């Protein structure tokens, strides 16, 4: 059973952090490119739903293990033409057949899943041949001084931020999971502490 912190405090904290203007600007660089049948890993509060193009997207299926966040996602603003289904599930064990989706969207999710390699393997499994994996994630900084502080802060950060990790690699982990990265960009987010601000985004296809 979720603690009182997880039920009442964490959703408010996540909304403040994950809906901050720099974060939403990054989401807008990735999500509108989705097409066809889309799976969103860790849909959370549904912050991406207003960014999908209903002219290109047939449907969006979102999975998340937290009932409190799924309830928020169900009510999140979106174009009324967009077909959305929000389901209970974890990224590491997706309840879908292989080759079910044209596109998998993963934004600010790999930091908090239990096993990123398993989540990426599942994303690859459920994608159709030639399908696209669109990602935007924060993670391990390439700068040694920043990475040092990330490692120092991470144990406390995980406890207060719903299991969010600061030191997980992003693009290299995607490549290691059997994807070919077709587009990759990175930067420190503005108006964000550097220990939490390293961001990588792009597009990959299964090998």
C-alpha positions in Angstrom: 0.0 0.0 0.0 1.3 3.5 -0.9 2.4 5.7 2.0 0.6 9.0 2.8 3.7 10.7 1.2 3.3 8.8 -2.0 -0.4 9.4 -2.1 -0.7 13.1 -1.3 2.7 14.8 -1.3 4.6 13.1 -4.1 2.0 13.9 -6.8 2.1 17.6 -6.0 5.9 17.5 -5.9 6.1 15.8 -9.3 3.6 18.2 -10.8 5.8 21.1 -9.8 9.0 19.5 -11.1 7.7 17.7 -14.2 5.5 20.5 -15.5 8.1 23.2 -15.0 8.5 25.4 -18.2 12.0 24.0 -19.1 10.7 20.4 -18.8 7.6 21.1 -20.8 9.6 22.8 -23.6 11.7 19.6 -23.8 8.6 17.4 -24.0 7.4 19.6 -26.9 10.5 18.7 -28.8 9.7 15.0 -28.8 6.0 14.2 -28.3 4.5 15.9 -31.4 6.6 13.6 -33.7 4.7 10.5 -32.5 2.5 8.8 -35.1 0.2 5.8 -35.5 -0.5 3.6 -32.5 1.5 5.1 -29.6 2.6 3.6 -26.3 3.7 6.0 -23.6 5.9 4.5 -20.8 5.3 6.0 -17.4 2.4 8.2 -18.5 2.4 9.7 -14.9 0.1 12.7 -14.7 -0.5 12.8 -18.5 1.6 15.9 -19.0 2.3 14.8 -22.6 -1.3 14.3 -23.7 -1.8 17.9 -24.8 1.2 17.6 -27.1 0.2 14.8 -29.3 -1.0 15.6 -32.8 -4.4 13.9 -33.3 -4.0 14.2 -37.0 -1.0 11.8 -36.9 -1.8 9.7 -33.9 -4.3 6.8 -34.1 -4.3 6.2 -30.3 -2.3 6.6 -27.2 -2.0 3.9 -24.6 -0.3 4.9 -21.4 1.0 2.7 -18.6 1.9 3.6 -15.1 2.0 1.5 -11.8 0.8 4.4 -9.6 -3.0 4.6 -9.3 -2.8 8.2 -7.9 -1.0 9.3 -11.1 -3.2 7.3 -13.4 -6.2 9.1 -12.0 -4.6 12.4 -12.8 -3.7 11.3 -16.3 -7.3 10.2 -17.0 -8.4 13.8 -16.5 -5.4 15.5 -18.1 -6.2 18.1 -20.9 -5.9 16.8 -24.4 -7.5 17.3 -27.8 -10.9 15.6 -27.7 -10.1 13.9 -31.0 -7.3 12.0 -29.3 -8.1 8.4 -28.4 -6.4 7.7 -25.0 -6.3 4.6 -22.7 -4.5 4.6 -19.4 -3.6 1.2 -17.9 -2.0 -0.2 -14.8 1.4 -1.6 -15.7 5.2 -1.3 -15.4 7.6 -0.5 -18.2 9.6 -3.7 -17.3 6.7 -6.1 -18.0 4.3 -4.5 -20.6 1.0 -6.3 -21.0 1.0 -6.1 -24.8 1.9 -8.5 -27.6 5.1 -8.1 -29.6 4.9 -5.6 -32.5 1.8 -3.8 -31.2 2.9 -0.2 -31.6 4.2 2.1 -34.2 5.8 4.4 -31.7 6.9 4.3 -28.0 7.3 7.6 -26.2 9.5 7.7 -23.1 9.9 11.1 -21.3 11.4 11.5 -17.9 10.7 7.9 -17.1 13.9 5.9 -17.3 15.2 7.7 -14.2 12.6 6.1 -12.0 11.9 2.6 -13.4 13.3 -0.3 -11.3 15.4 -1.8 -14.2 16.0 0.5 -17.2 17.5 -2.3 -19.3 14.3 -4.4 -18.9 12.1 -1.4 -19.7 14.0 -0.7 -22.9 14.0 -4.3 -23.9 10.2 -4.3 -23.5 9.9 -1.1 -25.5 11.9 -2.8 -28.3 9.7 -5.9 -28.1 6.3 -4.1 -28.5 7.5 -1.9 -31.4 6.6 -2.9 -34.9 9.5 -3.5 -37.3 10.7 0.0 -38.3 8.9 1.5 -35.3 10.3 4.5 -33.5 11.4 5.1 -29.9 11.1 8.8 -29.0 12.9 9.7 -25.8 13.6 12.7 -23.6 15.4 11.9 -20.3 17.5 13.5 -17.6 20.5 11.5 -16.4 24.2 11.2 -15.8 26.2 14.3 -16.7 29.2 14.0 -18.9 31.0 16.5 -16.7 33.0 14.9 -13.9 32.4 17.6 -11.4 28.6 17.5 -11.9 28.6 13.7 -11.9 30.4 13.7 -8.6 27.6 15.8 -7.0 24.9 13.7 -8.7 26.3 10.6 -6.9 26.5 12.4 -3.6 22.9 13.8 -3.8 21.2 10.7 -5.4 20.6 8.7 -2.2 18.5 11.5 -0.6 17.0 12.5 -3.9 15.6 9.0 -4.6 13.8 9.1 -1.3 12.1 12.4 -1.8 11.5 12.2 -5.6 9.7 8.9 -6.0 12.7 6.8 -6.7 14.2 9.1 -9.3 17.8 8.5 -10.1 20.3 11.2 -11.1 23.2 9.0 -12.4 21.6 6.8 -15.0 23.1 7.0 -18.6 20.5 7.8 -21.3 21.5 7.4 -24.9 24.2 4.8 -24.3 21.7 2.7 -22.4 19.2 2.9 -25.3 21.9 1.8 -27.7 22.9 -1.1 -25.4 19.3 -2.3 -25.4 19.4 -3.0 -29.2 18.4 0.3 -30.7 20.0 2.4 -33.3 19.9 6.1 -32.4 18.9 8.1 -35.4 18.8 11.5 -33.8 20.4 12.7 -30.5 20.7 16.1 -28.8 21.7 17.1 -25.3 22.1 20.1 -23.0 21.7 21.4 -19.5 18.2 22.7 -18.9 18.0 26.4 -18.2 16.8 27.5 -14.7 17.5 24.0 -13.4 20.2 22.9 -10.9 23.0 21.2 -13.0 22.9 18.0 -10.9 19.3 17.5 -12.2 19.5 19.4 -15.4 21.5 17.2 -17.9 19.0 16.3 -20.6 19.2 14.0 -23.6 16.5 13.5 -26.3 16.1 12.0 -29.7 14.8 9.1 -31.8 15.8 5.5 -32.1 14.7 2.4 -34.0 15.1 -1.3 -33.1 18.1 -3.1 -34.6 
